[in-house]
Amino acid sequence: MKKLTSLLLTALLLALSAGPVHAEYFELVTLKASAAVTATANATGVDLVKAIFSTDNRHKGTKLAIYLDITVVSGTNPTLDVKIQCSNDNTTWFDPASTTSNRDSYAFAQKTATGQDVKIIPVNPCRYLREAHTVGGTTPSFTYSVKAEVVGGDSRAISP
């Protein structure tokens, strides 16, 4: 029995000495479902803590790939400006600026036609995200969706 206990303790120490395993969660969240828009508006905020099955502040530093898919455009000289806004409380919203760690802004270049675009955000600083859009032109209409692929890390050790 003593030898078995010693072997189990040695195995446990070896497993622990390997260090913690960094787990990552991938989740595709919809920031705006595909639908026609004809006026400026904001979508509802999405809680990244819930999206990546995490708790407390583990949403900080998440990586994002934000996908814009425009399928229908109509009107005279239609323009669409899409951006993603941040919030820490799902009430006060702001436009994150480009920084050294976040090399890309959260705004897409202005769109006037159908097509797809993607923004890669290497380090997201906020808990909540929402899509905001501004529509311009004469009787403009854009049918599009915005989705975000969230990659969230969990720094807790997990069993091998």
Solvent accessible surface area in square Angstrom, and as a share of the most:
residue,aa,sasa,rsa
1,M,187,0.84
2,K,177,0.75
3,K,154,0.65
4,L,102,0.51
5,T,75,0.43
6,S,61,0.40
7,L,105,0.52
8,L,114,0.57
9,L,98,0.49
10,T,70,0.41
11,A,57,0.44
12,L,97,0.48
13,L,104,0.52
14,L,121,0.60
15,A,48,0.37
16,L,119,0.59
17,S,89,0.57
18,A,90,0.70
19,G,32,0.31
20,P,102,0.64
21,V,71,0.41
22,H,112,0.50
23,A,16,0.13
24,E,71,0.32
25,Y,70,0.26
26,F,128,0.53
27,E,51,0.23
28,L,105,0.52
29,V,18,0.10
30,T,66,0.38
31,L,7,0.03
32,K,21,0.09
33,A,67,0.52
34,S,73,0.47
35,A,52,0.40
36,A,65,0.51
37,V,21,0.12
38,T,91,0.53
39,A,64,0.50
40,T,85,0.49
41,A,48,0.37
42,N,85,0.43
43,A,26,0.20
44,T,113,0.66
45,G,18,0.17
46,V,32,0.18
47,D,19,0.10
48,L,0,0.00
49,V,15,0.09
50,K,152,0.65
51,A,10,0.08
52,I,0,0.00
53,F,132,0.55
54,S,12,0.08
55,T,71,0.42
56,D,94,0.49
57,N,95,0.49
58,R,54,0.20
59,H,7,0.03
60,K,108,0.46
61,G,38,0.36
62,T,1,0.01
63,K,94,0.40
64,L,4,0.02
65,A,14,0.11
66,I,0,0.00
67,Y,85,0.32
68,L,1,0.01
69,D,49,0.25
70,I,4,0.02
71,T,74,0.43
72,V,82,0.47
73,V,37,0.21
74,S,55,0.35
75,G,40,0.39
76,T,78,0.45
77,N,124,0.63
78,P,18,0.11
79,T,34,0.20
80,L,0,0.00
81,D,52,0.27
82,V,3,0.02
83,K,69,0.29
84,I,1,0.00
85,Q,21,0.09
86,C,0,0.00
87,S,0,0.00
88,N,95,0.48
89,D,81,0.42
90,N,65,0.33
91,T,105,0.61
92,T,92,0.53
93,W,46,0.16
94,F,85,0.35
95,D,77,0.40
96,P,16,0.10
97,A,73,0.57
98,S,66,0.43
99,T,77,0.45
100,T,131,0.76
101,S,62,0.40
102,N,6,0.03
103,R,182,0.66
104,D,46,0.24
105,S,39,0.25
106,Y,4,0.02
107,A,44,0.34
108,F,11,0.04
109,A,72,0.56
110,Q,100,0.44
111,K,39,0.17
112,T,80,0.46
113,A,61,0.47
114,T,78,0.45
115,G,30,0.29
116,Q,141,0.63
117,D,45,0.23
118,V,65,0.37
119,K,29,0.12
120,I,98,0.50
121,I,0,0.00
122,P,29,0.18
123,V,59,0.34
124,N,0,0.00
125,P,66,0.41
126,C,0,0.00
127,R,74,0.27
128,Y,30,0.11
129,L,0,0.00
130,R,38,0.14
131,E,1,0.00
132,A,4,0.03
133,H,12,0.05
134,T,69,0.40
135,V,20,0.11
136,G,24,0.23
137,G,48,0.46
138,T,83,0.48
139,T,112,0.65
140,P,16,0.10
141,S,26,0.17
142,F,0,0.00
143,T,28,0.17
144,Y,0,0.00
145,S,15,0.09
146,V,0,0.00
147,K,74,0.32
148,A,0,0.00
149,E,57,0.26
150,V,0,0.00
151,V,22,0.12
152,G,0,0.00
153,G,21,0.20
154,D,3,0.02
155,S,84,0.54
156,R,115,0.42
157,A,74,0.57
158,I,84,0.42
159,S,98,0.63
160,P,153,0.96
